[in-house]
Amino acid sequence: MPAECVTADAVNFMVTHARGQLCMPMTSERLAELEIPMLPSRNTDAAMPTAFTMPVDYAINTSTGISAHDRALTVQALIDPASSPGDFIQPGHLFPLRYQPGGVLVRPGHTEAIIDLCRLAGMYPAGVVCEIMNADGSMARMPDLELFAAKHDLKIFSIAQLIAHRRITETLITRVAEANLPTKYGVARIIGYRGSIDEGEHAALVVGEWKNGDEVMVRVHSECLTGDAFGSLKCDCGEQLDMAMRMIFENGSGALVYLRQEGRGIGLHNKIKAFVRSTGAGPGHYRSQCCAGVPA
Ligand SMILES: O=C(CO)[C@H](O)[C@H](O)COP(=O)(O)O
């Protein structure tokens, strides 16, 4: 639920019917303003740990901090621009969670989903989330959730749907610069793009022209410094890049999209570390990196 809609009745509904842990995703900027620190973490799921902060209670006109009235006041105060760090008791009973900039496109978690939804709705970027438990204490899964939603007149959607919506409706790159680029195959147009999520400097080489509806020859190439520039025999990236450019120029039109995500996103240094673990030459460096446990 968007934080700006939270009332004591809404908190009471969540703790009575959903019965999970009430948490409040917030931006890191707001957490910093209110001087709410992160909790230390240990033995968490390394791939996607929840970003728990110190739980807080609003200190004014509250008592235990746990009643629906008190927790609703805490939520409201956390988004009130007039609140200051001294207005909150640490530790308290409501867990703020820290949002990852870029939202579900960077981290597909509940924390990011609620704030992305608030932003899409033009609301303050903070919300309240609560897991749903069945009456017997087990966690509710989709068949249970469908019954729950029907009973309480709620809508269900998935984070995958939210990701798909954002990918369709948002422009995730900005065109920054372009020029003609003479290459050994001919003259292409090089266009530089800035990624709005990763801030990366990506590029496209464009040859010839086309119109809407035409089939266009396209190569999407992931940056590989070792293969593209140094002629590494650990992979065939350089050969693929070369072949793609030759084919596009022979075709007379097409585009090569060059993504600055070295080693499919693991970075140059991790790739070099993976080279130590993998032996010999030849393609398959991706498999050797992934199997070596390098985060990709
Ligand atoms: O532990 C939690 C709060 O009790 C949940 O994981 C919470 O919903 C945060 O989710 P995510 O890690 O997917 O952002």
PDBQT file of the ligand as one rigid body, heavy atoms in Angstrom, charges set to zero:
ROOT
HETATM    1  O1  LIG A 301      11.548 -10.068   4.524  1.00  0.00    +0.000 OA
HETATM    2  C1  LIG A 301      10.699  -9.345   4.130  1.00  0.00    +0.000 C 
HETATM    3  C2  LIG A 301       9.970  -8.483   5.051  1.00  0.00    +0.000 C 
HETATM    4  O2  LIG A 301       9.568  -9.239   6.116  1.00  0.00    +0.000 OA
HETATM    5  C3  LIG A 301      10.322  -9.353   2.739  1.00  0.00    +0.000 C 
HETATM    6  O3  LIG A 301      11.309 -10.000   2.051  1.00  0.00    +0.000 OA
HETATM    7  C4  LIG A 301      10.002  -8.006   2.190  1.00  0.00    +0.000 C 
HETATM    8  O4  LIG A 301       8.781  -8.159   1.523  1.00  0.00    +0.000 OA
HETATM    9  C5  LIG A 301      11.071  -7.455   1.306  1.00  0.00    +0.000 C 
HETATM   10  O5  LIG A 301      11.100  -8.150   0.127  1.00  0.00    +0.000 OA
HETATM   11  P1  LIG A 301      12.275  -8.088  -0.939  1.00  0.00    +0.000 P 
HETATM   12  O6  LIG A 301      13.517  -8.650  -0.285  1.00  0.00    +0.000 OA
HETATM   13  O7  LIG A 301      11.726  -8.950  -2.057  1.00  0.00    +0.000 OA
HETATM   14  O8  LIG A 301      12.454  -6.649  -1.356  1.00  0.00    +0.000 OA
ENDROOT
TORSDOF 0
